[in-house]
Amino acid sequence: TVKPQNSGRARVTGLELTGALGTAGGWSFDLAFTHQRAVDTSGLFGLEGKILPGRPVRELHAGAHLERGRWRYLYRFSFIGDNYTDRLNTRRVPDRYLHTLGVRFAPRSTWGLALEAENMADQRVGDLAGYPLPGRIVTARIEYRP
């Protein structure tokens, strides 16, 4: 169970960069990078200067898409840096590296079929609170857009 706690005071500094690019050849790319340092400044003994729990310092998400006629292919990569799950910074969730592949076929402009596989490496990871997430997930969809 995750129980939110007020740290009293914190100093959060960071940088976020995002970008997207499309080309005439049907390729498109997107990127989002975050570097955030959230530090406890409450003055409490043992907590001063500790990283706030549930806040990874680094996070990166990148995607590549290729559209060819009725077909669309995608690849996504996500890196979520390690983070602590407690205020004393003694329990840590390790880095997560996730890969996703997908394909979509749209025989008509109003509907399509899609297949996507997330966490291709079947990495056993936890979320920001350490709760275990599923391994590889394969989903199939029928999409309709009137």
C-alpha positions in Angstrom: 0.0 0.0 0.0 1.3 3.4 -0.9 0.8 6.0 1.8 1.5 9.6 0.7 3.5 11.6 3.3 4.2 15.3 3.3 7.9 15.9 3.6 7.4 19.4 5.0 9.8 21.1 2.5 11.5 20.0 -0.6 13.7 21.4 -3.4 12.9 20.2 -6.9 15.2 21.1 -9.8 15.1 19.7 -13.2 15.0 19.9 -16.9 12.6 18.4 -19.5 13.2 18.2 -23.2 10.7 17.0 -25.8 10.8 16.8 -29.5 9.1 15.3 -32.5 10.2 15.0 -36.2 8.3 13.8 -39.2 9.9 13.0 -42.6 8.6 12.8 -46.1 9.4 9.1 -46.3 6.7 8.2 -43.8 9.0 8.1 -40.7 8.3 10.0 -37.5 10.2 10.2 -34.3 9.5 11.5 -30.8 11.6 11.9 -27.7 11.0 13.0 -24.2 13.8 13.3 -21.5 13.4 14.4 -17.9 16.1 15.0 -15.3 14.5 15.9 -12.0 16.1 15.9 -8.5 13.5 16.2 -5.7 15.4 16.5 -2.4 14.0 16.6 1.2 14.8 20.0 2.8 12.6 19.5 5.9 15.5 19.7 8.3 14.5 16.5 9.9 17.4 14.3 11.2 18.1 11.4 8.8 15.9 12.8 6.0 17.6 16.1 5.1 19.1 15.8 1.6 17.4 12.5 0.8 15.8 12.0 -2.6 12.0 12.0 -2.3 10.5 8.5 -2.8 8.8 7.6 -6.0 10.7 10.2 -8.1 13.2 8.8 -10.6 16.0 11.2 -11.3 16.2 10.3 -15.0 13.5 9.2 -17.5 13.6 8.8 -21.2 10.9 7.8 -23.8 11.7 7.6 -27.5 9.6 6.3 -30.4 9.9 5.6 -34.1 7.0 5.1 -36.4 6.9 4.2 -40.1 3.8 4.5 -42.2 3.6 2.7 -45.5 0.2 2.8 -47.2 -2.3 0.9 -45.0 0.5 -0.3 -42.7 1.9 1.5 -39.6 4.9 0.1 -37.6 6.1 1.4 -34.3 8.9 0.9 -31.9 9.1 2.6 -28.4 11.8 2.6 -25.9 11.4 3.7 -22.3 14.0 4.1 -19.7 12.9 4.9 -16.1 15.7 5.4 -13.7 15.9 3.8 -10.3 14.0 5.4 -7.5 13.6 5.0 -3.7 10.4 3.7 -2.2 11.0 5.1 1.3 12.0 8.5 2.8 15.3 7.1 4.3 16.4 6.0 0.8 17.1 2.4 1.9 14.7 0.5 -0.5 15.2 1.1 -4.1 13.4 0.0 -7.4 16.1 -0.6 -10.0 16.3 1.0 -13.5 13.6 -0.1 -16.0 14.3 -0.6 -19.7 11.2 -1.4 -21.7 10.8 -2.0 -25.5 7.5 -2.1 -27.4 6.9 -3.2 -31.0 3.6 -2.8 -32.9 1.9 -3.0 -36.2 -1.4 -1.7 -37.5 -3.2 -2.5 -40.7 -6.0 -0.3 -41.9 -7.9 -1.7 -44.9 -10.3 1.3 -44.7 -9.9 4.8 -43.2 -12.6 4.0 -40.6 -11.3 0.8 -39.2 -8.1 -1.2 -38.6 -6.4 -4.1 -36.9 -3.5 -3.6 -34.5 -1.1 -5.9 -32.7 1.3 -4.6 -30.0 3.9 -6.3 -27.8 5.0 -4.3 -24.7 8.1 -5.2 -22.6 9.6 -7.3 -25.3 12.5 -8.4 -23.2 10.0 -9.7 -20.5 11.9 -7.6 -17.9 10.5 -8.2 -14.4 10.1 -4.7 -13.0 8.2 -2.7 -10.4 6.4 0.6 -10.7 7.5 3.7 -8.8 6.3 2.3 -5.5 7.9 -1.1 -6.1 4.7 -2.9 -7.0 5.5 -5.7 -9.5 4.3 -5.1 -13.0 3.5 -7.8 -15.6 6.1 -9.1 -17.9 5.6 -9.2 -21.7 2.1 -8.1 -22.8 0.7 -8.8 -26.2 -2.5 -7.0 -27.2 -4.6 -7.2 -30.3 -7.2 -4.6 -31.2 -9.9 -3.9 -33.7 -10.2 -0.1 -34.1 -13.2 1.7 -35.5 -13.3 5.5 -36.1 -16.5 6.7 -37.8 
